[in-house]
């Protein structure tokens, strides 16, 4: 919702940068990309900044998020399962 309110959805969606079919062009595209990157940075946990720190635009930062959260989800699933069942589910 934050990205939609900032008008950054088409910028982070992976559409070709500054393509003629988009509303944002030129400097406006760059401004929206910067706003999108800022919004992403403000909505993730501080300990996850390292994953987007090197990204040069909001589209690149957005593409890196599924890798972060899917990995965390799998690890959390193993942890919760082992806590509930009392078994060691670590991979050897």
N, CA, C and O of each residue as an XYZ file, in Angstrom:
368
protein
N       0.822     -1.186      0.000
C       0.000      0.000      0.000
C       0.870      1.255      0.000
O       0.523      2.263     -0.617
N       1.979      1.186      0.683
C       2.886      2.339      0.732
C       3.401      2.667     -0.664
O       3.455      3.833     -1.054
N       3.776      1.645     -1.408
C       4.286      1.860     -2.760
C       3.197      2.364     -3.699
O       3.457      3.192     -4.573
N       2.000      1.873     -3.521
C       0.886      2.346     -4.356
C       0.599      3.813     -4.070
O       0.377      4.601     -4.989
N       0.605      4.174     -2.799
C       0.336      5.570     -2.429
C       1.407      6.506     -2.984
O       1.107      7.636     -3.371
N       2.641      6.042     -3.024
C       3.739      6.858     -3.549
C       3.767      6.867     -5.075
O       4.553      7.603     -5.672
N       2.917      6.059     -5.715
C       2.879      6.001     -7.176
C       4.064      5.275     -7.777
O       4.502      5.602     -8.880
N       4.589      4.286     -7.054
C       5.809      3.600     -7.466
C       5.585      2.188     -7.985
O       6.548      1.510     -8.344
N       4.345      1.729     -8.032
C       4.089      0.334     -8.403
C       4.599     -0.021     -9.792
O       5.193     -1.084     -9.973
N       4.381      0.841    -10.770
C       4.831      0.494    -12.117
C       6.348      0.535    -12.220
O       6.931     -0.149    -13.061
N       6.985      1.320    -11.381
C       8.450      1.413    -11.415
C       9.084      0.153    -10.852
O      10.061     -0.354    -11.403
N       8.528     -0.357     -9.746
C       9.123     -1.539     -9.122
C       8.654     -2.838     -9.744
O       9.205     -3.897     -9.444
N       7.649     -2.781    -10.604
C       7.036     -3.997    -11.133
C       7.918     -4.755    -12.118
O       7.622     -5.902    -12.454
N       8.990     -4.135    -12.582
C       9.857     -4.811    -13.528
C       9.566     -4.467    -14.968
O      10.166     -5.044    -15.875
N       8.658     -3.538    -15.197
C       8.434     -3.078    -16.570
C       9.719     -2.438    -17.062
O      10.497     -1.927    -16.256
N       9.956     -2.452    -18.340
C      11.179     -1.820    -18.842
C      11.270     -0.365    -18.395
O      10.309      0.396    -18.505
N      12.419     -0.002    -17.902
C      12.618      1.349    -17.385
C      12.297      2.396    -18.437
O      12.775      2.328    -19.569
N      11.506      3.335    -18.057
C      11.185      4.500    -18.882
C      10.567      4.125    -20.228
O      10.798      4.806    -21.227
N       9.789      3.057    -20.259
C       9.162      2.661    -21.519
C       8.024      3.618    -21.863
O       7.417      4.199    -20.964
N       7.726      3.789    -23.147
C       6.709      4.745    -23.562
C       5.307      4.443    -23.043
O       4.493      5.358    -22.921
N       5.005      3.189    -22.738
C       3.669      2.821    -22.285
C       3.389      3.094    -20.823
O       2.287      2.813    -20.352
N       4.341      3.626    -20.097
C       4.139      3.886    -18.684
C       3.900      5.368    -18.451
O       4.254      6.212    -19.273
N       3.291      5.660    -17.312
C       3.001      7.058    -16.984
C       4.258      7.814    -16.597
O       4.382      9.000    -16.903
N       5.180      7.158    -15.937
C       6.391      7.818    -15.469
C       7.461      7.772    -16.557
O       7.749      6.707    -17.103
N       8.037      8.901    -16.865
C       9.103      8.952    -17.866
C      10.212      9.869    -17.382
O       9.975     10.779    -16.588
N      11.409      9.629    -17.860
C      12.543     10.513    -17.592
C      12.817     10.749    -16.124
O      12.939      9.806    -15.342
N      12.912     12.016    -15.754
C      13.221     12.383    -14.371
C      12.147     11.906    -13.403
O      12.444     11.541    -12.266
N      10.900     11.910    -13.860
C       9.812     11.441    -13.017
C      10.001      9.970    -12.677
O       9.733      9.554    -11.550
N      10.465      9.174    -13.655
C      10.729      7.743    -13.417
C      11.806      7.583    -12.337
O      11.655      6.783    -11.413
N      12.881      8.344    -12.463
C      13.965      8.265    -11.487
C      13.489      8.681    -10.100
O      13.870      8.076     -9.098
N      12.658      9.711    -10.046
C      12.133     10.180     -8.759
C      11.256      9.107     -8.124
O      11.373      8.833     -6.929
N      10.385      8.502     -8.913
C       9.523      7.440     -8.374
C      10.330      6.215     -7.956
O       9.994      5.555     -6.973
N      11.372      5.915     -8.684
C      12.230      4.792     -8.307
C      12.906      5.068     -6.966
O      12.998      4.183     -6.115
N      13.370      6.280     -6.787
C      14.002      6.663     -5.516
C      12.989      6.616     -4.374
O      13.309      6.157     -3.277
N      11.772      7.088     -4.628
C      10.719      7.028     -3.607
C      10.358      5.583     -3.279
O      10.114      5.246     -2.121
N      10.324      4.736     -4.295
C      10.039      3.325     -4.071
C      11.118      2.648     -3.240
O      10.815      1.861     -2.343
N      12.378      2.952     -3.538
C      13.484      2.386     -2.766
C      13.421      2.857     -1.316
O      13.680      2.086     -0.393
N      13.076      4.120     -1.126
C      12.922      4.657      0.232
C      11.791      3.950      0.963
O      11.945      3.572      2.124
N      10.652      3.766      0.292
C       9.514      3.092      0.916
C       9.858      1.659      1.297
O       9.480      1.195      2.373
N      10.561      0.965      0.435
C      10.978     -0.405      0.743
C      11.892     -0.396      1.967
O      11.727     -1.209      2.876
N      12.841      0.512      1.987
C      13.759      0.608      3.127
C      13.059      0.911      4.438
O      13.477      0.439      5.495
N      11.990      1.700      4.372
C      11.252      2.057      5.585
C      10.311      0.963      6.061
O       9.864      0.999      7.208
N       9.998     -0.006      5.215
C       9.038     -1.036      5.601
C       9.666     -2.392      5.932
O       8.963     -3.301      6.373
N      10.955     -2.540      5.730
C      11.602     -3.798      6.122
C      12.290     -3.614      7.471
O      12.494     -2.491      7.934
N      12.633     -4.711      8.077
C      13.318     -4.668      9.365
C      14.745     -4.138      9.193
O      15.394     -4.434      8.190
N      15.237     -3.362     10.158
C      16.592     -2.816     10.048
C      17.672     -3.879      9.834
O      18.673     -3.609      9.170
N      17.489     -5.070     10.378
C      18.505     -6.108     10.198
C      18.496     -6.687      8.782
O      19.325     -7.537      8.455
N      17.564     -6.231      7.940
C      17.499     -6.710      6.565
C      17.945     -5.655      5.557
O      17.877     -5.889      4.351
N      18.395     -4.506      6.033
C      18.885     -3.455      5.141
C      20.035     -3.938      4.271
O      20.199     -3.486      3.137
N      20.829     -4.856      4.806
C      22.002     -5.340      4.059
C      21.611     -5.980      2.725
O      22.418     -6.019      1.796
N      20.383     -6.477      2.626
C      19.945     -7.128      1.391
C      19.615     -6.136      0.283
O      19.658     -6.491     -0.895
N      19.284     -4.894      0.645
C      18.939     -3.904     -0.371
C      19.947     -2.763     -0.442
O      19.821     -1.880     -1.290
N      20.932     -2.770      0.427
C      21.893     -1.668      0.512
C      22.610     -1.418     -0.807
O      22.853     -0.265     -1.163
N      22.948     -2.452     -1.524
C      23.708     -2.326     -2.773
C      22.822     -2.103     -4.006
O      23.338     -1.881     -5.102
N      21.514     -2.159     -3.839
C      20.611     -2.029     -4.984
C      20.564     -0.574     -5.440
O      20.511      0.345     -4.623
N      20.585     -0.380     -6.762
C      20.648      0.978     -7.294
C      19.272      1.576     -7.588
O      19.151      2.787     -7.775
N      18.232      0.732     -7.630
C      16.894      1.265     -7.858
C      15.860      0.391     -7.149
O      16.180     -0.677     -6.628
N      14.632      0.863     -7.143
C      13.586      0.161     -6.405
C      13.228     -1.187     -7.026
O      12.867     -2.118     -6.306
N      13.323     -1.304     -8.347
C      13.000     -2.579     -8.988
C      13.969     -3.674     -8.541
O      13.549     -4.800     -8.277
N      15.242     -3.355     -8.456
C      16.245     -4.336     -8.014
C      16.028     -4.715     -6.553
O      16.153     -5.884     -6.188
N      15.706     -3.742     -5.724
C      15.439     -4.024     -4.308
C      14.199     -4.889     -4.164
O      14.182     -5.828     -3.368
N      13.157     -4.578     -4.935
C      11.913     -5.331     -4.878
C      12.130     -6.788     -5.278
O      11.564     -7.694     -4.667
N      12.947     -7.009     -6.302
C      13.215     -8.371     -6.769
C      13.993     -9.191     -5.748
O      13.913    -10.419     -5.756
N      14.740     -8.536     -4.875
C      15.522     -9.269     -3.877
C      14.685     -9.702     -2.676
O      15.103    -10.588     -1.930
N      13.529     -9.106     -2.474
C      12.731     -9.400     -1.282
C      12.186    -10.827     -1.226
O      12.229    -11.426     -0.151
N      11.676    -11.408     -2.315
C      11.195    -12.792     -2.190
C      12.285    -13.760     -1.720
O      12.006    -14.672     -0.942
N      13.502    -13.573     -2.177
C      14.593    -14.451     -1.739
C      14.787    -14.363     -0.232
O      15.015    -15.376      0.430
N      14.699    -13.165      0.303
C      14.892    -12.957      1.744
C      13.766    -13.625      2.525
O      14.014    -14.452      3.403
N      12.535    -13.262      2.200
C      11.409    -13.711      2.999
C      11.064    -15.172      2.784
O      10.595    -15.818      3.721
N      11.269    -15.718      1.613
C      11.025    -17.144      1.410
C      12.034    -17.974      2.179
O      11.679    -19.014      2.734
N      13.282    -17.538      2.223
C      14.307    -18.258      2.988
C      13.976    -18.217      4.474
O      14.086    -19.231      5.163
N      13.573    -17.056      4.968
C      13.213    -16.923      6.380
C      12.014    -17.807      6.701
O      11.968    -18.424      7.765
N      11.049    -17.876      5.798
C       9.852    -18.684      6.005
C      10.210    -20.161      6.141
O       9.684    -20.841      7.023
N      11.081    -20.662      5.297
C      11.480    -22.069      5.356
C      12.209    -22.352      6.662
O      11.934    -23.361      7.311
N      13.120    -21.492      7.054
C      13.856    -21.684      8.297
C      12.921    -21.648      9.497
O      13.057    -22.451     10.419
N      11.969    -20.715      9.485
C      11.016    -20.615     10.581
C      10.127    -21.847     10.656
O       9.802    -22.311     11.749
N       9.732    -22.378      9.508
C       8.924    -23.590      9.482
C       9.656    -24.753     10.135
O       9.064    -25.481     10.932
N      10.935    -24.942      9.813
C      11.718    -26.010     10.443
C      11.839    -25.791     11.944
O      11.714    -26.737     12.723
N      12.081    -24.548     12.354
C      12.229    -24.238     13.775
C      10.935    -24.507     14.529
O      10.949    -25.150     15.578
N       9.831    -24.024     14.008
C       8.548    -24.234     14.680
C       8.187    -25.706     14.743
O       7.681    -26.171     15.764
N       8.434    -26.445     13.679
C       8.129    -27.870     13.661
C       8.955    -28.613     14.701
O       8.446    -29.486     15.403
N      10.216    -28.264     14.794
C      11.054    -28.955     15.782
C      10.659    -28.572     17.203
O      10.748    -29.398     18.112
N      10.221    -27.326     17.409
C       9.768    -26.912     18.742
C       8.479    -27.624     19.135
O       8.322    -28.023     20.289
N       7.564    -27.787     18.198
C       6.295    -28.439     18.509
C       6.444    -29.939     18.686
O       5.801    -30.521     19.560
N       7.275    -30.573     17.880
C       7.397    -32.029     17.942
C       8.521    -32.494     18.844
O       8.563    -33.660     19.238
N       9.432    -31.594     19.174
C      10.561    -31.965     20.011
C      11.641    -32.721     19.256
O      12.571    -33.247     19.867
N      11.528    -32.781     17.936
C      12.520    -33.509     17.157
C      13.518    -32.547     16.540
O      13.235    -31.362     16.362
N      14.672    -33.066     16.221
C      15.712    -32.277     15.583
C      15.567    -32.431     14.083
O      15.803    -33.511     13.541
N      15.177    -31.351     13.404
C      14.941    -31.416     11.968
C      16.037    -30.718     11.192
O      15.816    -30.314     10.051
N      17.193    -30.567     11.769
C      18.286    -29.895     11.062
C      18.752    -30.762      9.915
O      18.732    -31.990      9.994
N      19.166    -30.118      8.868
C      19.675    -30.841      7.713
C      21.136    -31.150      7.908
O      21.915    -30.284      8.305
N      21.508    -32.376      7.633
C      22.913    -32.780      7.818
C      23.582    -32.902      6.491
O      24.767    -33.231      6.424
